[in-house]
Amino acid sequence: MTNPKEITIPQPAPRRLACSRCGAEFGCDLSGNCWCAEETAKLPMPVKGEDCLCRECLRKAATAVS
C-alpha cells in the first residue's frame, strides 16, 4: 500500500501572459500565489476581451478608477 505522505502532486508551472494593455510579459501562478494577490488595488474582472494586467497597468487602472 502506498503511504499518502509519499505521494506528491506536481504544482502547475506559472503561465506566461502578455498584459492586455501594454503587452509586457509576466508570470501568473495558477496555484493562487500570483503577484497580483499581494496588490492592494482590487479591481473588477477585466473588461470583455481583456485578460490579466501587468503590475504597472493594474496600478494605473486602480488610480484611474479611484
Z-matrix of the N, CA and C atoms (Angstrom, degrees):
N
C 1 1.450
C 2 1.533 1 109.17
N 3 1.288 2 116.53 1 141.17
C 4 1.458 3 121.63 2 -178.85
C 5 1.518 4 110.31 3 -83.00
N 6 1.305 5 115.37 4 135.50
C 7 1.463 6 121.27 5 177.38
C 8 1.528 7 107.92 6 -77.77
N 9 1.357 8 118.81 7 120.84
C 10 1.474 9 121.13 8 -178.65
C 11 1.528 10 113.30 9 -57.29
N 12 1.326 11 117.36 10 -25.69
C 13 1.471 12 120.07 11 179.95
C 14 1.522 13 111.44 12 -72.70
N 15 1.344 14 116.67 13 -18.39
C 16 1.455 15 120.95 14 -179.61
C 17 1.530 16 112.47 15 -88.70
N 18 1.315 17 116.70 16 -12.25
C 19 1.461 18 120.64 17 -178.93
C 20 1.524 19 108.90 18 -82.20
N 21 1.300 20 116.26 19 124.58
C 22 1.458 21 120.53 20 176.71
C 23 1.522 22 109.08 21 -113.62
N 24 1.282 23 114.41 22 135.41
C 25 1.462 24 120.44 23 177.73
C 26 1.513 25 107.40 24 -102.01
N 27 1.320 26 117.49 25 118.77
C 28 1.469 27 118.91 26 -178.41
C 29 1.524 28 111.55 27 -64.87
N 30 1.314 29 116.05 28 137.55
C 31 1.456 30 121.83 29 177.13
C 32 1.525 31 108.62 30 -82.15
N 33 1.324 32 117.42 31 140.49
C 34 1.463 33 118.99 32 178.25
C 35 1.532 34 110.28 33 -65.14
N 36 1.300 35 115.59 34 144.04
C 37 1.468 36 120.16 35 177.90
C 38 1.527 37 108.88 36 -70.02
N 39 1.334 38 117.20 37 147.26
C 40 1.471 39 118.80 38 176.28
C 41 1.518 40 109.75 39 -57.29
N 42 1.310 41 115.95 40 137.98
C 43 1.462 42 118.82 41 178.21
C 44 1.527 43 108.52 42 -86.75
N 45 1.308 44 115.74 43 148.15
C 46 1.456 45 121.75 44 178.58
C 47 1.517 46 107.53 45 -94.00
N 48 1.316 47 115.93 46 127.40
C 49 1.455 48 121.74 47 179.85
C 50 1.514 49 110.13 48 -121.91
N 51 1.304 50 115.75 49 160.53
C 52 1.461 51 122.43 50 170.46
C 53 1.517 52 106.37 51 -115.04
N 54 1.319 53 116.82 52 130.87
C 55 1.457 54 122.58 53 -179.70
C 56 1.526 55 109.55 54 -56.67
N 57 1.322 56 115.68 55 133.72
C 58 1.467 57 120.90 56 -178.96
C 59 1.519 58 112.74 57 -65.47
N 60 1.320 59 116.91 58 -20.95
C 61 1.469 60 119.43 59 -176.39
C 62 1.519 61 113.74 60 -100.78
N 63 1.341 62 117.76 61 -43.43
C 64 1.472 63 118.50 62 -175.08
C 65 1.526 64 113.64 63 -114.49
N 66 1.332 65 117.60 64 -12.52
C 67 1.460 66 120.90 65 178.49
C 68 1.514 67 114.80 66 86.67
N 69 1.345 68 118.78 67 -0.69
C 70 1.462 69 121.38 68 179.48
C 71 1.526 70 109.78 69 -63.59
N 72 1.331 71 116.40 70 139.24
C 73 1.455 72 120.37 71 178.62
C 74 1.517 73 110.36 72 -86.57
N 75 1.342 74 115.29 73 143.31
C 76 1.460 75 120.83 74 176.48
C 77 1.512 76 108.43 75 -155.45
N 78 1.326 77 116.50 76 167.39
C 79 1.454 78 121.31 77 -178.88
C 80 1.513 79 111.80 78 -102.16
N 81 1.320 80 115.99 79 148.81
C 82 1.460 81 122.51 80 176.93
C 83 1.517 82 107.12 81 -130.72
N 84 1.321 83 116.82 82 121.39
C 85 1.451 84 122.06 83 -178.76
C 86 1.521 85 109.11 84 -90.68
N 87 1.309 86 117.38 85 111.19
C 88 1.458 87 122.33 86 -175.70
C 89 1.523 88 113.79 87 -67.94
N 90 1.336 89 117.62 88 -10.03
C 91 1.465 90 119.55 89 179.42
C 92 1.527 91 111.35 90 -81.17
N 93 1.318 92 117.61 91 2.16
C 94 1.460 93 120.55 92 177.47
C 95 1.511 94 113.89 93 99.55
N 96 1.330 95 117.70 94 2.40
C 97 1.461 96 121.52 95 -179.62
C 98 1.525 97 111.41 96 -100.62
N 99 1.309 98 117.13 97 35.78
C 100 1.456 99 121.46 98 -178.30
C 101 1.531 100 109.81 99 -73.25
N 102 1.305 101 116.72 100 149.53
C 103 1.470 102 121.35 101 -179.88
C 104 1.522 103 111.36 102 -58.71
N 105 1.327 104 118.43 103 -29.78
C 106 1.461 105 120.57 104 -175.68
C 107 1.533 106 111.85 105 -66.93
N 108 1.332 107 117.09 106 -22.03
C 109 1.462 108 120.02 107 177.30
C 110 1.528 109 110.85 108 -66.36
N 111 1.322 110 117.41 109 -22.71
C 112 1.466 111 122.43 110 179.62
C 113 1.526 112 112.36 111 -83.60
N 114 1.328 113 117.13 112 -14.51
C 115 1.464 114 120.90 113 -177.34
C 116 1.521 115 111.69 114 -72.69
N 117 1.309 116 116.02 115 144.45
C 118 1.460 117 120.00 116 176.36
C 119 1.529 118 110.37 117 -80.38
N 120 1.316 119 116.79 118 -24.09
C 121 1.470 120 120.91 119 179.49
C 122 1.515 121 109.07 120 -75.93
N 123 1.306 122 117.06 121 121.39
C 124 1.464 123 122.25 122 176.37
C 125 1.516 124 107.45 123 -120.29
N 126 1.304 125 116.17 124 116.81
C 127 1.460 126 121.82 125 -177.38
C 128 1.516 127 110.14 126 -113.75
N 129 1.326 128 117.22 127 164.07
C 130 1.471 129 119.33 128 172.71
C 131 1.523 130 109.88 129 -62.65
N 132 1.301 131 116.03 130 169.35
C 133 1.457 132 120.70 131 177.19
C 134 1.526 133 109.05 132 -56.75
N 135 1.334 134 116.84 133 153.97
C 136 1.470 135 119.64 134 -179.88
C 137 1.523 136 111.72 135 -55.75
N 138 1.311 137 114.80 136 152.99
C 139 1.458 138 119.91 137 178.27
C 140 1.525 139 109.14 138 -69.47
N 141 1.317 140 116.15 139 164.30
C 142 1.459 141 120.97 140 -177.83
C 143 1.530 142 110.39 141 -53.24
N 144 1.311 143 115.36 142 130.38
C 145 1.453 144 120.88 143 178.95
C 146 1.520 145 113.87 144 90.61
N 147 1.332 146 117.65 145 -6.97
C 148 1.465 147 120.53 146 178.54
C 149 1.516 148 110.36 147 -104.66
N 150 1.318 149 114.49 148 152.29
C 151 1.459 150 121.47 149 172.39
C 152 1.524 151 105.98 150 -113.89
N 153 1.292 152 117.89 151 -154.47
C 154 1.462 153 121.74 152 -178.86
C 155 1.526 154 111.74 153 -63.78
N 156 1.324 155 114.84 154 156.71
C 157 1.460 156 122.38 155 177.16
C 158 1.524 157 109.22 156 -108.33
N 159 1.330 158 116.23 157 152.00
C 160 1.459 159 119.99 158 173.82
C 161 1.536 160 108.34 159 -70.83
N 162 1.314 161 116.03 160 168.75
C 163 1.464 162 121.29 161 -177.23
C 164 1.529 163 111.83 162 -56.16
N 165 1.328 164 117.08 163 -45.49
C 166 1.466 165 120.47 164 -177.56
C 167 1.536 166 111.84 165 -64.77
N 168 1.332 167 117.02 166 -45.66
C 169 1.475 168 119.88 167 -179.74
C 170 1.516 169 111.41 168 -68.80
N 171 1.339 170 118.04 169 -33.99
C 172 1.466 171 120.58 170 176.33
C 173 1.527 172 109.89 171 -62.54
N 174 1.319 173 116.05 172 -43.89
C 175 1.465 174 119.74 173 179.46
C 176 1.526 175 111.40 174 -65.90
N 177 1.335 176 117.70 175 -40.19
C 178 1.451 177 120.98 176 177.66
C 179 1.528 178 111.06 177 -63.17
N 180 1.337 179 116.73 178 -42.18
C 181 1.457 180 121.20 179 179.99
C 182 1.524 181 110.31 180 -65.53
N 183 1.330 182 117.01 181 -38.49
C 184 1.477 183 120.27 182 179.12
C 185 1.520 184 110.34 183 -65.35
N 186 1.324 185 117.50 184 -38.40
C 187 1.460 186 121.47 185 178.85
C 188 1.519 187 110.38 186 -66.70
N 189 1.327 188 117.04 187 -39.30
C 190 1.467 189 121.17 188 -179.71
C 191 1.524 190 111.92 189 -67.34
N 192 1.334 191 117.25 190 -31.48
C 193 1.466 192 122.21 191 -178.38
C 194 1.519 193 111.22 192 -77.96
N 195 1.336 194 116.80 193 -35.62
C 196 1.468 195 119.67 194 -175.05
C 197 1.511 196 113.91 195 -85.61
